[in-house]
Amino acid sequence: MSAEAERKTETIPQWKREETDAIVEFLESYGSIGVVDITGIPSKQLQDMRRELHGTAALRVSRNTLIERALAEVGDGLEGIAEHVDGQVGLIGTNDNPFGLYQQLEASKTPAPINAGEVTPNDIVIPEGDTGVDPGPFVGDLQTVGANARIDGGSIKVVEDSTVLSAGEEVSADLANVLAELGIEPKEVGLDLRGVFSEGVLFSPEELDIDVEEYVADLEAASSAARNLSLNAEYPTARTAPSMLAKAAGEAKSVGLSAAVESPDLADDLVSKADA
């Protein structure tokens, strides 16, 4: 270590050193380490999420500078996820595989209302149907934000699904009030995974976002196609040998019967054929 590095190490306050050591211990305790975005999650809800993760994963929140220092100290490629340490983030550790972690975090997200000034992550749609609101100024509020609404049968109805805001656009105060009145919660609140490092590989959320059922179906289809190819090419494997032997036995039997070959295995069939 250089003299300059030694001086910098000496000037680190004790509490920072202890916290960095604790983060290093956390990083070394799990096979997969990820960075999650915790922006806008209230403290109580964050604690609830910690409890839900208990037993399968652990969440640790600290200062970004200390997280980056700990990642650099551990090394082994783990420092690669430091690029995701920006803004309000936390570390998540698990011994599950990254795909399982991603699925767990996505499943734990809950619907939440959206506030004025926020950017919507998805298209916001006010669905067709009775709003349950008595006739009044609210029908004008709905029409102002772009919903096709009218008074019908003593209540306000939306006559068709109405997309009132596209993904990436900012929510106005008028729209926020309308959504709150209708009880529509267009966004999800949870831990957004930015990246995971596991077994020397850095995974992005896009790489982890797979449809498990579709993936299994693809594997089954590929396995079936490989089996058929092996059978048609007469290439024996542990999976296809029994079927190939059964097919060969059947073909040999057909040849034996056609040629009237005397054989103990064919005697009964030959007598039946002759009798017929």
N, C-alpha and C positions, 0 to 999 in steps of 0.2 A: 504494500500500500504506500502511495506517495505521501510526502509530508503534508501536502495540501489536503489530501483526502483524510489524513489522520486528524488534521485541525478541524475539518468539517464534522467528522464523527464526534470529536470531543465537544463541539458546540451544540450538539443535538440535546435538547432537554430530556431529562430522564423519562418523563411520561411518554414522550414520543418514541423513545427507544423501546420502552415496554410495550407500547401499542403496536409498533412495527413487529416486534418479536411475536406478539400474540397473533398478528395477521399471518406471519410466516408459518407459525404452528398450524393455523387454520388451513393454509394452502397445502401444507404437506400431509394433512389428515385425510384428503379426499382424492379419489382417482380422476374426477372431473371437476373443473373449476370454471364458473361462468361469471359474467358481469350482467347485472339486471338494472334496468331503469326503474327508479322508485319515485319519479317526479309526480308530485300532486297527490300522493297516497297519504292520507291522514295517519297520524301516529298510532291511533287505536286499531285502524284497519291493518297497518303494517304488523302490529303485534299479533293480530288474528292470523295473518298469513304465516308468520313464524310458527305458530302453533300447528297450523295445517301441514306444514312441511316437516314437522318433527317426526323422526324415525326414518325418513327417506332423504332429506336434504337439510342444510343449515344455511341461514342467512347472516351475513356479518356486514354491518355498515360502519364506515370510518371515514376519515378525511382522505380525499383523493390522493393527496401528496404522499400520505403514509401507505396507501394501497399500492401506489406505483413503486415506492421504495421497496416494499415487501416483495412485489413481483420480480423486481430486478435482483433482489438478494437470492430468491429461490432459483431463478434462471430456468434452465432446461427447456427453453422455448415458451415457458409460461408468461414471460414478459410480453409476448405477442398480443395478449389481450389488453395490455395497457392502453392501446389505441381507443378502446371502448370506455375507458375511465374518464368520463367527461360529464359535467352536470351532476345531478343527484342520482348516484348509483350505489349499488352494494355488491358484495361478492356472494356467490352462492356455491356451495360445495356439496357434492354427492358422490356416492360410489356406484350409482346407477349409470347407465350409458346416456350420452347426451340426448338421444332421441326420446328416451323415457322421461328425462328431465323436462324437455321442451313440452311434451304432451301433458305432463303434470301441471306445469305452470299455465298452459293455455286452458286446461280444464278448470283451474282454480279461479279464473277470472269471473267477475260478477258484473252485471249491467249497472250502469250509473247514469244519472242525469248529466247533461252537458250545459255549461254556462255560457253566457254571452261573452264573445271575444275569443272563445276557444276555436281551434280548427278541428273540424269533424274528420275522424279517421275513415268514415264510411259514408255512403249516400244515406241521407235521412229521408225516410218515407213515412208519411202519415197514411195509415191503411184505410181502405174503404170500410164503412160501417157507421153505426150509431155512436156518437161521441158521449152520449149520456148527459149532455149539457142542455139545459133548457134554452129556448129561443131567446136571443139577446145579442149584445154587441160582439160576442165571441165568434159568431159566424163571419163577421167582418174581419176579425183578427185572423181567422183561418184563411180567408181569401187573400188577405194582405201578404201572407207568407207563401202563397202559391198553392194552397190546397183547394180542390174543387169541392166546395161545401155549400149546403143550403139547408133551409128549415123544412122539415118534413115530418108530419105526424106528431107535432108537439115537441120535437127535439131537433138538435142540429146533427146532420148526417154528412159524412164525407162520401161522395157518390162514386169515387174511384181511387185506387191507390195513387197517391200524389207524392212525387219526389220533390221535396221542398229545398233541398240543399245537396250539392255534390261533394264527394270526398275531397278534402284539401281546402275547402272553403271555410270562411269564418262565420261563426254563428252570431246572428244579430240578437239584440235584446228582445225584439218582438217574437222571434222564433223560439228563443229560450223560454219565454213566458208561455207560449202556446204548447210547447212540448211538456212543460211542467204541469200545465192544466190537464193535459191528456194522459199524463203518467208515462210518457214515452221516454225510455232511457237508451239513447242511441250509441253510447260508448261503453267500453268494458274497462274495468279497473282491475289491475293486477300487476304482477311482476313481468315486465317486458324483457325478454332475454336478448341481449345484444350480441353475445358470442360465448362460446364454450371451448375450453382447451381440454382435450382428453387424449391420452396415449400418443402424444406428440403431434396431434392434429388440431387445428383451430377451425371450429365449425361456426358458420353463420346461421342465423335463424331460418333463412330461406332453404338452406341445405337440410335443416332438421324438420322442416314443415312437410311431413309426408302423411298420406292417408294410409294408415296401417292396414285396414281391410283391403284396400286396393293393392297395396304392396304384397300382401299375402296371396291375393288372387293372382297377381302377376307371377309370383314364384311358383304357384301351383300350375299355372298354364305353361310356364317354361319347363317345369319338371315333366309334365305330360307330353309336351312336344319333344323333349329330349328322349323320353322313353320310346315314343313312336318312331323317332329317327333311328334309334338303336335297333329296334325290332325290324324295321324295313331294310336296314343296311346289314342285318344279321351280324351285329356286333355285340357279342355277349358281355354282360356286366352282372354284378351281383343282383341288380334289380330286374334285369331282363332275362337272365338265364333260365329261370323256371318256366316263363312263358314260351321261350324259344324251344325248350325241350318238349313242352306239352304240344306245341305246334308241330314239331318234327315227328313226335310219336303219332299224332293224328294223321299226318301225311303218309308216314310209313305204313300205318294200318290200312289206309285207303288203297295204297299201291298193292299191299299184300292181298287184300280182298279182290281187287281187280284182276290180279295175276293168279288167284287161287293158290297162293303159296301155303303149303301145309306147315302149320306152326301151332304149338299149344295155345298161344295167345289169340290165334285167329280161328281155332277149331269151332267154337260155338257159333261164331258169326258165319263161317263157311257152311255149316250144317243148316243154319236158319235160312241162308241165302238159297242153298240147294233145295230145301224143303219148299220154299216159296216158289 
